[in-house]
Amino acid sequence: MDNYVAPGNAVQVTIPYAVNQGSGVLVGTGLFGVAQNTYTSGATGIIVTEGVFTRLVKASGTGEGWAVGDKLYWDNTNKNLVKASGTGNTAAPVAICLEAVGTAVTTAGEVKLVN
């Protein structure tokens, strides 16, 4: 195939905001991944778009207890994973919960990206 570019599990993009290595990043409205390194806003960087990750930032509080199999969305204002789509959050899920976590927890257990 002369039109094949790459597997697509890690892609080079313009990073839309400063992000630390291992943190979630939303590019545009539909491309979510985990930063391979720490990047400044506007830098060219690599995000990993497939796989299972742990320790991503999670919303806490009422309604944010997660069960295995829950769909998770990205809140691009607060830069964290949440259980609901809606205003300020991605319309489509970016991950699936693989490890249950309580409402007070602010770091996700294992999640599988679903880009």
Summary of the structure (lengths in Angstrom):
residues: 115
radius of gyration: 14.1
end to end distance: 23.8
largest distance: 51.2
contacts: 339
relative contact order: 0.22
helix: 0%
strand: 37%
